[in-house]
Amino acid sequence: MPAPYLRRVSLEPSAIPDREAYPFCLPFLRDGFELNFDRPITIIAGENGTGKSTLLEGIAVLAGFDVAGGGKGYMPVDHSEAIEVTGGDLSAALRAGWLPKITNGWFFRAESFFSVARYLDAVGSLTADFLSYSHGEGFMRLFEERCQRQGIFIFDEPESALSPARQIEFLKLMYRMEQSTICQVIMATHSPMLMAYPGARLLQLTKYGLEPVTVEQTDHYRVTREFCADPRGFVEAAIEEWTPNRREDDRF
């Protein structure tokens, strides 16, 4: 069957150990939380701190990936002494609906990219030398090699090391993945360019939950549009908003 394979993720209230503990205190994780996937590509936007990464971690662990990233069965980071592994905590209270259940794929996290690449090198499964390239080039080589097979692919801010030109290359890769009909993509991003992917389901995560939006309705797009309209004026205005506070602090 064509993607999407993961059709639904929902929260099971009876499996929540402590409502006051993170991540279950996040406002969007109210009783009745449910996220449905009706398209091959789902994109989640939202400000820092809203819980995008935690949600993706929970989905990834539920799908069989390690919370640090990588493919199924990979464990590039030892979590035995970790203070906080929120994705694993959340996954224990999530329930999934699959049609069919296909858990091959990849969980990409920008901050753990080099740990995953070193792990692949150590176990002898590295067919491309990702670490010999720049950060962004290494990202793209990994995407090109690992992300066109059948499976579910979860990307947490893949644009973090990509120039605008490389983001266009990533859009082309997403298109090839969609056209294959065997790839499901769930992605969190701050990039308006990636949010604008045609036909994707774009959701914005706020304290009120996940809401369908257009790219033009996101804060990311509005801020970028204001900057592009008058780069110098935009930056000067941003500095002026901060400068009075700095001058007040300098008196002490």
C-alpha positions in Angstrom: 0.0 0.0 0.0 1.2 3.6 -0.6 2.1 5.9 2.2 1.0 7.1 4.7 1.5 4.1 6.9 1.2 5.7 10.3 -2.4 6.9 10.2 -3.1 8.1 13.7 -1.3 9.0 17.0 -3.4 9.5 20.1 -2.8 10.1 23.8 -3.9 7.4 26.3 -4.7 9.3 29.6 -4.5 6.2 31.7 -0.9 5.7 30.7 0.2 9.1 31.9 2.2 8.7 35.2 2.2 12.3 36.3 0.2 15.1 34.7 2.4 17.8 36.2 5.7 16.3 34.9 7.2 17.2 31.5 6.2 16.4 28.8 2.7 15.7 29.9 2.3 19.2 31.2 2.6 20.6 27.7 -0.7 22.4 26.9 -1.3 20.6 23.6 -1.2 17.2 25.3 -4.7 17.5 26.7 -7.0 14.5 27.1 -8.3 13.7 23.7 -5.2 14.7 21.9 -5.1 13.0 18.5 -3.0 13.6 15.4 -4.2 12.1 12.1 -2.0 11.6 9.0 -3.9 11.6 5.7 -1.1 12.6 3.4 2.4 11.3 2.7 4.0 14.5 4.0 3.0 16.2 7.3 4.9 19.4 8.3 4.7 20.9 11.8 5.6 24.5 12.5 5.7 26.4 15.8 7.8 28.5 18.1 10.6 27.1 20.2 9.3 25.6 23.4 5.9 24.5 22.1 6.9 20.8 22.1 7.5 20.1 18.4 10.7 18.1 19.0 9.2 16.3 22.0 6.2 15.2 19.9 8.5 14.0 17.1 10.6 12.1 19.5 7.6 10.4 21.0 6.3 9.4 17.5 9.8 8.2 16.5 10.2 6.0 19.6 6.6 4.7 19.1 7.7 3.7 15.5 10.7 1.8 16.8 13.6 4.3 16.5 16.0 5.4 19.2 15.3 8.8 20.7 18.7 10.0 19.6 18.0 9.3 15.9 19.0 6.9 13.2 17.4 3.9 11.7 15.5 1.0 13.4 17.7 -0.9 15.8 20.4 1.8 16.0 21.4 3.1 19.4 24.1 5.7 18.7 23.9 7.3 22.2 23.8 5.6 25.6 20.8 6.9 27.6 21.3 4.9 30.7 22.5 7.9 32.7 20.4 10.5 30.9 18.6 12.9 33.2 15.7 13.4 30.7 14.5 11.3 27.8 11.2 13.0 27.1 10.5 11.3 23.8 10.6 7.9 25.4 8.3 9.1 28.3 5.8 10.5 25.8 5.8 7.4 23.6 4.7 5.2 26.5 1.4 7.1 26.6 0.9 7.3 22.8 -1.1 4.8 20.8 -0.6 4.4 17.1 -2.9 3.3 14.2 -1.1 1.8 11.3 -2.2 0.7 7.8 -0.1 -1.3 7.3 2.5 -1.3 10.1 5.8 -0.4 8.4 8.5 0.8 10.8 11.5 0.9 8.5 12.9 4.4 7.8 14.9 7.0 9.6 14.6 9.5 12.5 16.8 12.5 11.7 17.8 14.9 14.5 20.2 17.7 13.6 21.9 17.8 17.0 22.7 14.1 17.0 23.7 13.8 13.3 27.5 13.3 14.0 26.7 10.8 16.8 24.7 8.7 14.4 27.3 9.0 11.6 30.1 7.9 14.0 27.9 5.0 15.1 27.4 3.9 11.5 31.1 4.1 10.9 31.9 2.1 14.1 29.5 -0.8 13.1 30.9 -0.8 9.6 27.6 0.0 7.8 28.6 3.4 6.5 28.6 3.4 2.7 29.1 7.1 2.4 31.7 9.1 4.3 29.4 11.7 5.8 31.9 13.1 8.3 34.4 14.1 5.6 32.0 16.8 4.4 30.7 20.1 5.7 27.8 20.0 8.1 25.2 20.8 5.4 26.9 18.6 2.7 26.9 15.7 5.3 23.2 16.2 5.9 22.4 16.0 2.2 24.5 12.9 1.6 22.7 11.2 4.5 19.3 12.2 3.1 20.2 11.1 -0.4 21.5 7.7 0.7 19.1 6.8 3.5 15.8 8.5 2.8 14.5 7.0 -0.5 13.6 3.5 0.6 10.2 2.4 1.9 9.5 3.6 5.4 8.6 6.4 7.7 11.0 9.3 7.8 10.9 11.8 10.7 12.9 15.0 10.3 13.4 17.4 13.2 14.5 20.7 11.7 16.5 19.3 8.8 17.2 22.8 7.5 19.4 23.7 10.5 22.7 23.2 8.5 21.3 23.8 5.0 21.8 27.0 3.0 18.8 28.3 1.0 20.2 26.5 -2.1 20.5 23.2 -0.2 17.0 23.6 1.1 15.8 23.7 -2.5 17.8 20.4 -3.0 16.0 19.0 0.1 12.6 20.0 -1.4 13.6 18.1 -4.6 14.4 15.0 -2.4 11.0 15.3 -0.7 9.4 15.3 -4.1 11.2 12.2 -5.1 10.2 10.5 -1.9 6.5 11.5 -2.4 6.5 10.3 -6.0 7.9 6.9 -5.0 4.6 6.5 -3.0 6.5 4.4 -0.4 7.8 7.1 1.9 5.9 8.9 4.7 7.5 12.1 6.0 6.7 13.8 9.3 8.8 16.9 9.7 9.2 19.8 12.2 10.7 22.9 10.7 11.3 26.7 11.1 11.9 27.1 7.4 9.1 28.8 5.4 10.6 27.4 2.2 10.1 23.8 3.5 6.7 24.7 4.9 5.6 25.7 1.4 6.0 22.2 0.0 3.0 21.7 -2.3 0.3 19.3 -1.1 1.8 18.7 2.3 -0.4 19.0 5.4 0.9 22.0 7.3 0.1 22.2 11.0 1.1 24.9 13.5 1.7 23.8 17.1 0.7 26.3 19.8 -0.3 26.1 23.4 -3.8 25.4 22.1 -2.9 22.4 20.0 -2.2 21.6 16.4 -4.1 23.7 13.9 -4.1 23.5 10.1 -2.5 26.6 8.5 -1.2 27.9 5.3 2.4 29.0 5.1 1.3 32.6 4.8 -0.4 32.3 8.2 2.7 31.2 10.1 4.8 33.7 12.1 7.9 32.4 10.4 6.6 33.5 7.0 5.4 36.9 8.3 8.7 37.7 9.9 10.6 36.6 6.8 8.4 38.7 4.6 8.9 41.8 6.7 12.7 41.2 6.6 12.8 40.7 2.8 10.7 43.9 2.2 13.2 46.1 4.0 16.2 44.2 5.4 18.1 47.2 6.8 15.0 48.8 8.3 13.9 45.5 9.8 17.2 44.9 11.5 17.5 48.5 12.7 14.0 48.3 14.3 14.9 45.0 16.0 18.1 46.5 17.5 16.2 49.6 18.6 13.8 47.5 20.5 16.7 46.0 22.5 19.0 49.0 22.9 17.0 50.9 25.6 17.2 47.9 27.9 20.9 47.6 27.3 21.5 51.2 28.1 19.5 50.9 31.3 21.5 47.9 32.3 24.8 49.7 31.6 24.1 52.2 34.3 24.7 49.5 37.0 
